[in-house]
Amino acid sequence: TLRDVILEKLETNAPIKQSDVRLIYRFFDVALRQAVTAFALVQADIREQFIATLTNDMRNPIAAIKMAAELTLQQYENREASTALQNRIISAARRADAMILDLLDATVVKTGGRLKLDITQFDVLEVVNAVIEDFDSSSKKSNPFKLEGNSVIGFWSFDLLKRALDNLCGNAIKYGKPETSITIKVELEHERLNLSVHNHGNPIPVEEQEAIFQIFR
């Protein structure tokens, strides 16, 4: 190894103390760790750039699918079966687009960027009802939604709040117990909105809870 070659060269000039050998070994260990860390950071940067590029490219075909479904829906809106199928296509395309946007946002935040917020005033029940409607039209789920709470009007980003709630509801269905209800609760506490999603089933194991908010985990 490089370390052995250097030690051999040094010993040809003068004997090396054992303490000096340990010091040289320690410096090599530090340099190796720094090199591995630098390599990992470069690889992470390349991976994030790849994800950002891929997700941007994926939005184009999904947008085309959604547009085509919306056009056919307008043309055949009187055919009940066709309308239901087209609604499912549109809803699935919207959800796929939302997942891609989640990846883009995660990449932006991880690289120190800021998300663009479009803040408007609206009733949070509009977001909740929109999410429930999307899930009702996109799949034949066995988990009915229950809405508890009253109207709460405030200033938020509609799209980002909807995506956050959509993710919570999607996880509630995916990891919840089948044939049980999912409760979305809207509460106003101390002039602040408390929006929560509750399902039934086995909780996340304690040893895995620290990884909940890690990207790709």
Secondary structure, DSSP 8 states (H G I E B T S, - for coil): -HHHHHHHHHHHHS---HHHHHHHHHHHHHHHHHHHHHHHHHHHHHHHHHHHHHHHHHHHHHHHHHHHHHHHHHHTTT-HHHHHHHHHHHHHHHHHHHHHHHHHHHHHHHTT------EEEEEHHHHHHHHHHHHHHH---S--EEEEE---EEEEEHHHHHHHHHHHHHHHHHHS-TT--EEEEEEEETTEEEEEEE--S----GGGGGGTTSTT-
